[in-house]
Amino acid sequence: MSLPTALLARLRGPGLVGHLIALLAGALSTLSFAPYTLWPLGLLSIALLYQGLSQVSNKQAAIRGGAWGMGLFVSGVSWIYISIHLHGNASPLLAGFLTGGLELGLSLFIALCAWVWVRFFRTGSAWFDSLGFAAIWVAQEVFRSWFLTGFPWLYHGYAHTHTWLNGYAPLGGVWLLGAISVFMACLLSEWRLLRQPLQCSLAALLVAALWLGGYGLQRIDWTSTKGQPLSVNLVQANIEQSRKWDPDYITHTLSLYRDLTYAQPATDLVVWPETAVPVLQSQGQYFVDGVAANLAERGSTLITGIPVDEMSPDGLRIYNGIMVGGSQPQSEYLKQKLVPFGEYVPLEELLRGLIDFFNLPMSSFSKGPTDQAPLLAAGYRLAPLICYEAVYPDFAAKQAAQSDLLITISNDSWFGSSIGPLQHLQMAQMRAIEAQRWMIRATNNGVTALIDQHGEIRTRIPQFQQEVLLGEVQPMTGLTPYLRWRSAPLGLAVISVLLIAVLRRRRQHAG
């Protein structure tokens, strides 16, 4: 038995070796994302998982899928440990336990995906199995974006943010990229096709056509310019997270943002990051309005993150907000997609007060209302995405469809020098590609950047530097197919593929 044949037999077998290979394959997938961007490893990772599920039982498939998921999430979201341990004051043991619990929970999505494919959709046909696995994969990613408010991180399509396949993003978003990439990885790993020259040639031609199709789609301008470019000034103050909410440091923070802004030449827009004003709006409005008035004399409009407080019949509500300073009527947006434990505590009555991590500053935000209007600034409509909201594809598309520019403000200092903030930046780039709109990205400590409609970073500030970014952005008009229909067409295609696979399997069993 040759070495490749022996390895393939071990990979496909039900033993421990196959599970270990799946675990390592999942970790390989992380290397396909930012900051590594070794996208071929993402294809290899999926191929190893797919082949590892080709002959095992339902139970073994769930274990193998879970092992692959643990490899992905342990290597890909370990940065969560930093926020729990350093900023939540949890002991290393407790922080490790909580991080590991989250990673285990996320790996169950992959375990379920593997079990469902083997139980209901594995047919024994190279073509149908590859299509069915890609369809199930997309369904898993979509479900993961919704279940328990969602954790839409490390989607497979992000590996192709800078490959020819990103031409498909304006058609069906990151999920379509993922579906195409997973399908190709599965098809290219099908050793059965090597024994059928005609089928093998067809598979190679199809893969080549998909790559060339993406290259061709990159040349299509789904949107067009609107008006003149806007000059922008983004302030990255690099405030330490430990000092951000310190009452003794607030005056220094506000003075720093003000002075850094005034020291720059006049621009159309001045943007401060998420909760740059670390006091409630009722207390800090005077400061924002004062700075905004001074900037207005220079022809500049201020946009800043600020906690917004208001009284409701149920008592005081606090929102994570972004506002256009000095505008009349006031243009503001209240964050809708909140970070569990960071911005609200699930099962708050039971968990609040147990450990410091459940008492992080500003962890009692309320969810903003749906169907909020875009921000209005400098005569244009801006789609606001506050931090975590930029990682929800359909949500961001809904916002972008009403707007001329994208703007996201964030504070990734929770995650230190880990890979988390760089993954977050890559997702912001994908949102720009999907919408074919420029994105303004202002952060507390990086990465602050201006991203064009093709997802390319035109200018940026390095992490952990106190600096001001000056540049221009171009408003755009028109809708990409993804902004128009979002994931509905892809959803119909996934359902159709799965129905065909089920019917084929039933006919096989009936025969």
KAKA-V132750 format. One record per residue. RES is the residue in one letter. SS is DSSP state (~ for helix, > for strand, _ for the rest). OMEGA is omega in whole degrees, -180 to 180 (none if undefined). Layout:
# KAKA-V132750
{{RES & SS & OMEGA} {RES & SS & OMEGA}}
This chain:
# KAKA-V132750
{{M & _ & -179} {S & _ & -179} {L & ~ & 179} {P & ~ & 180} {T & ~ & 179} {A & ~ & 179} {L & ~ & 179} {L & ~ & 178} {A & ~ & 177} {R & ~ & -179} {L & ~ & -176} {R & ~ & -177} {G & _ & -176} {P & _ & -172} {G & _ & -178} {L & ~ & -178} {V & ~ & 178} {G & ~ & 178} {H & ~ & 179} {L & ~ & 177} {I & ~ & 178} {A & ~ & 178} {L & ~ & 179} {L & ~ & 179} {A & ~ & 177} {G & ~ & 178} {A & ~ & 177} {L & ~ & -177} {S & ~ & 179} {T & ~ & -179} {L & _ & 178} {S & _ & -179} {F & _ & 174} {A & _ & 5} {P & _ & -173} {Y & _ & 178} {T & _ & 175} {L & _ & -170} {W & ~ & 178} {P & ~ & 179} {L & ~ & 175} {G & ~ & 176} {L & ~ & 179} {L & ~ & -179} {S & ~ & 179} {I & ~ & -180} {A & ~ & 179} {L & ~ & 178} {L & ~ & -178} {Y & ~ & 179} {Q & ~ & 178} {G & ~ & 179} {L & _ & -169} {S & _ & -175} {Q & _ & -175} {V & _ & 179} {S & _ & 178} {N & ~ & -178} {K & ~ & 179} {Q & ~ & 178} {A & ~ & 180} {A & ~ & 179} {I & ~ & -178} {R & ~ & 177} {G & ~ & 177} {G & ~ & 178} {A & ~ & 177} {W & ~ & 179} {G & ~ & 177} {M & ~ & 177} {G & ~ & -180} {L & ~ & -170} {F & ~ & 176} {V & ~ & -180} {S & ~ & -171} {G & ~ & -179} {V & _ & 178} {S & _ & -180} {W & _ & 178} {I & ~ & 178} {Y & ~ & -176} {I & ~ & -178} {S & ~ & -179} {I & ~ & -175} {H & ~ & -174} {L & ~ & -175} {H & ~ & 176} {G & _ & 177} {N & _ & 175} {A & _ & 178} {S & _ & 178} {P & ~ & -179} {L & ~ & -179} {L & ~ & 179} {A & ~ & 178} {G & ~ & 179} {F & ~ & -179} {L & ~ & 178} {T & ~ & 179} {G & ~ & 178} {G & ~ & 177} {L & ~ & -179} {E & ~ & 177} {L & ~ & 179} {G & ~ & 179} {L & ~ & -180} {S & ~ & 178} {L & ~ & 175} {F & ~ & 180} {I & ~ & 177} {A & ~ & 179} {L & ~ & 178} {C & ~ & -179} {A & ~ & -180} {W & ~ & -179} {V & ~ & -179} {W & ~ & -180} {V & ~ & -176} {R & ~ & -170} {F & ~ & -168} {F & ~ & 178} {R & _ & -173} {T & _ & -175} {G & _ & 177} {S & _ & -178} {A & ~ & -177} {W & ~ & -178} {F & ~ & 180} {D & ~ & 179} {S & ~ & 178} {L & ~ & -179} {G & ~ & 180} {F & ~ & 178} {A & ~ & 180} {A & ~ & 178} {I & ~ & -180} {W & ~ & 179} {V & ~ & 179} {A & ~ & 178} {Q & ~ & -179} {E & ~ & 178} {V & ~ & 179} {F & ~ & -180} {R & ~ & 178} {S & ~ & -174} {W & ~ & -171} {F & ~ & -180} {L & ~ & -178} {T & ~ & 171} {G & _ & 170} {F & _ & -173} {P & _ & -176} {W & _ & 174} {L & _ & 172} {Y & _ & -173} {H & ~ & -177} {G & ~ & 180} {Y & ~ & 178} {A & ~ & -176} {H & ~ & 177} {T & _ & -177} {H & _ & 173} {T & _ & 179} {W & ~ & -177} {L & ~ & -179} {N & ~ & 174} {G & ~ & 178} {Y & ~ & -176} {A & ~ & 178} {P & ~ & 177} {L & ~ & -174} {G & ~ & 176} {G & ~ & -177} {V & ~ & 179} {W & ~ & 177} {L & ~ & 175} {L & ~ & 180} {G & ~ & -179} {A & ~ & -179} {I & ~ & -178} {S & ~ & 179} {V & ~ & 178} {F & ~ & -180} {M & ~ & -180} {A & ~ & 180} {C & ~ & -177} {L & ~ & -180} {L & ~ & -180} {S & _ & -175} {E & _ & 180} {W & ~ & -180} {R & ~ & -178} {L & ~ & -180} {L & ~ & 179} {R & ~ & -179} {Q & _ & -173} {P & ~ & -179} {L & ~ & 180} {Q & ~ & 179} {C & ~ & 179} {S & ~ & 178} {L & ~ & 179} {A & ~ & 180} {A & ~ & 179} {L & ~ & 180} {L & ~ & 179} {V & ~ & 178} {A & ~ & 180} {A & ~ & 179} {L & ~ & 178} {W & ~ & -180} {L & ~ & 176} {G & ~ & 177} {G & ~ & 179} {Y & ~ & 179} {G & ~ & -180} {L & ~ & 177} {Q & _ & -177} {R & _ & -178} {I & _ & 175} {D & _ & 180} {W & _ & 180} {T & _ & 179} {S & > & -177} {T & > & 179} {K & _ & 179} {G & _ & -178} {Q & _ & 176} {P & _ & 177} {L & > & 172} {S & > & -176} {V & > & -180} {N & > & -179} {L & > & -176} {V & > & 174} {Q & > & -172} {A & _ & 178} {N & _ & 177} {I & _ & 177} {E & _ & -178} {Q & ~ & -179} {S & ~ & -178} {R & ~ & -171} {K & ~ & -177} {W & _ & 179} {D & _ & -179} {P & ~ & -179} {D & ~ & -175} {Y & ~ & -174} {I & ~ & -180} {T & ~ & 177} {H & ~ & -180} {T & ~ & -179} {L & ~ & 179} {S & ~ & -179} {L & ~ & 179} {Y & ~ & -180} {R & ~ & -174} {D & ~ & 177} {L & ~ & -180} {T & ~ & -177} {Y & ~ & -177} {A & _ & -177} {Q & _ & 175} {P & _ & -178} {A & _ & 176} {T & _ & 180} {D & _ & -178} {L & > & 170} {V & > & -175} {V & > & 172} {W & > & -172} {P & _ & -178} {E & _ & -179} {T & _ & 176} {A & _ & 174} {V & > & -170} {P & > & 175} {V & > & 180} {L & > & -177} {Q & ~ & -180} {S & ~ & 179} {Q & ~ & -174} {G & ~ & -178} {Q & ~ & -178} {Y & ~ & -180} {F & ~ & 180} {V & ~ & -179} {D & ~ & 179} {G & ~ & 178} {V & ~ & -179} {A & ~ & 180} {A & ~ & 178} {N & ~ & 179} {L & ~ & -180} {A & ~ & 178} {E & _ & 178} {R & _ & -179} {G & _ & -178} {S & _ & 176} {T & > & -179} {L & > & 172} {I & > & -177} {T & > & 170} {G & > & -178} {I & > & 173} {P & > & -178} {V & > & 180} {D & > & 177} {E & > & 177} {M & > & 177} {S & > & 177} {P & _ & -179} {D & _ & 180} {G & > & -177} {L & > & 174} {R & > & 179} {I & > & -178} {Y & > & 170} {N & > & -170} {G & > & 171} {I & > & -174} {M & > & 173} {V & > & -175} {G & _ & 174} {G & _ & -177} {S & _ & 179} {Q & _ & -3} {P & _ & -174} {Q & _ & 177} {S & > & -180} {E & > & 179} {Y & > & -179} {L & > & -173} {K & _ & -179} {Q & _ & -178} {K & _ & -176} {L & _ & 180} {V & _ & 178} {P & > & 179} {F & _ & 177} {G & _ & -177} {E & _ & 171} {Y & > & -177} {V & _ & 174} {P & _ & -178} {L & _ & -172} {E & ~ & -178} {E & ~ & -178} {L & ~ & -170} {L & ~ & -176} {R & _ & 178} {G & _ & -178} {L & _ & 177} {I & _ & -178} {D & ~ & -178} {F & ~ & 180} {F & ~ & 179} {N & ~ & -180} {L & _ & 179} {P & _ & 178} {M & _ & 177} {S & _ & 178} {S & _ & 178} {F & _ & 172} {S & _ & 180} {K & _ & 179} {G & _ & -179} {P & _ & 177} {T & _ & 176} {D & _ & 173} {Q & _ & -180} {A & _ & 175} {P & _ & 172} {L & > & 177} {L & > & -178} {A & > & 177} {A & _ & 177} {G & _ & -179} {Y & > & 177} {R & > & -178} {L & > & 177} {A & > & -176} {P & > & 175} {L & > & -177} {I & > & 174} {C & ~ & -173} {Y & ~ & -177} {E & ~ & -178} {A & ~ & -179} {V & ~ & 177} {Y & _ & -173} {P & ~ & -177} {D & ~ & 178} {F & ~ & 180} {A & ~ & 179} {A & ~ & 178} {K & ~ & 179} {Q & ~ & -175} {A & ~ & -176} {A & _ & -179} {Q & _ & -165} {S & _ & 179} {D & _ & 180} {L & > & 171} {L & > & 174} {I & > & 176} {T & > & 176} {I & > & -173} {S & > & 173} {N & _ & -178} {D & ~ & -179} {S & ~ & 175} {W & ~ & -168} {F & ~ & 170} {G & _ & -178} {S & _ & -179} {S & _ & 180} {I & _ & -177} {G & ~ & -180} {P & ~ & 179} {L & ~ & 172} {Q & ~ & 179} {H & ~ & 178} {L & ~ & 180} {Q & ~ & 178} {M & ~ & 176} {A & ~ & 177} {Q & ~ & 179} {M & ~ & 178} {R & ~ & 178} {A & ~ & 179} {I & ~ & -179} {E & ~ & -176} {A & ~ & -170} {Q & _ & 176} {R & _ & 175} {W & _ & 178} {M & > & 172} {I & > & -178} {R & > & -179} {A & > & -178} {T & > & -179} {N & _ & -176} {N & _ & 176} {G & _ & 6} {V & _ & 173} {T & > & -172} {A & > & 168} {L & > & -174} {I & > & -178} {D & _ & -173} {Q & _ & 177} {H & _ & 178} {G & _ & -180} {E & _ & 178} {I & > & -179} {R & > & 177} {T & > & -176} {R & > & 173} {I & > & 177} {P & _ & 178} {Q & _ & 171} {F & _ & 174} {Q & _ & 175} {Q & _ & -172} {E & > & 177} {V & > & 180} {L & > & 176} {L & > & -180} {G & > & 180} {E & > & 173} {V & > & -178} {Q & _ & 175} {P & _ & -178} {M & > & 176} {T & > & -177} {G & _ & -177} {L & _ & 168} {T & _ & 176} {P & ~ & 180} {Y & ~ & 178} {L & ~ & -177} {R & ~ & -174} {W & ~ & -177} {R & _ & -172} {S & _ & -178} {A & ~ & 179} {P & ~ & 179} {L & ~ & 178} {G & ~ & 178} {L & ~ & 179} {A & ~ & 179} {V & ~ & 180} {I & ~ & -180} {S & ~ & 180} {V & ~ & -178} {L & ~ & 177} {L & ~ & 179} {I & ~ & 180} {A & ~ & 179} {V & ~ & -180} {L & ~ & 179} {R & ~ & 180} {R & ~ & -180} {R & ~ & 178} {R & ~ & 178} {Q & ~ & -179} {H & ~ & 180} {A & ~ & 179} {G & _ & none}}
